[in-house]
Amino acid sequence: MYAEVASVKQLSPSVLRVTLTGGTLDEFEIPSATDAYINARFVPAESPLTVPFAPEDVASVAPEHRPRPRRFTIRQWQPESQQLAIDFVAHGNTGFAGAWAQRARPGDRLQFSGPSGNYRPSPNVDWHLFAGDESALGGIGASLEQLPATARALVFVVVDGPGHEVELPTAANADIVWLHRSNAADPEMLLADAIAAASFPAGDFDAFVHGEAAEVRAVRQHLQTDRNVDVSAQSISPYWRRRHSDEAWRAVKRQWLAEQAQDA
């Protein structure tokens, strides 16, 4: 599938919302999951490939010119207008996805496969826990928008500073805690320490915890060890790893997850 950029909106100094339309979005069917995602294919700037491209087109160019796959959570899908919104985290010109989003203009095209997804807030719990960083804002935001006014949620989000906070609309009774890594003595423990210090509401809850690998692992350990949570039944996984490129993280992610599964 592919679609064209309709608009680009700067939500914060590091987060951009790219809204896509047209292309083959008339064939797009989103699952009920609020962490629904697409597998996007970002064509290097110097590549001769143009969207849409076929597998044989990719095979015909040098490896350095082939599209780079990246997974992105769908922030919003509007079936009536066939508009698809994706939030990108961009830090300078490093990487492929963020750099593409920063230079994207109306009419630019993006090719992707999917969507797929796994998580949706359970209607059978007393409240919901959401935690992560900028990379998790798409899933957290989409989930909060689906919660009814009768729902309760605790939300913890790590961003660079006060100017990096974004709107997270919801009808639910949601306590949103913004954590600023620029002021943190130990950024890797900022999220876990805040959750450990929080007073949880009474009753059962489900958890959606995604973001940087070390931060997510620390939260997972706390929930499992100190809160007696069955973490295997929750949506908890890392999207990226500090000091690793996307390719380097992919190379070690399977081993990392295996080691994380052994945490006490």
Helices and strands as residue ranges (DSSP letters): E 2-12, E 15-21, G 25-27, E 37-42, H 55-59, G 63-65, E 68-78, E 83-89, H 97-103, E 109-116, E 127-133, G 134-136, H 137-146, E 152-159, G 162-164, E 173-180, G 181-183, H 187-197, E 205-212, H 213-225, G 231-233, E 235-240, H 246-260
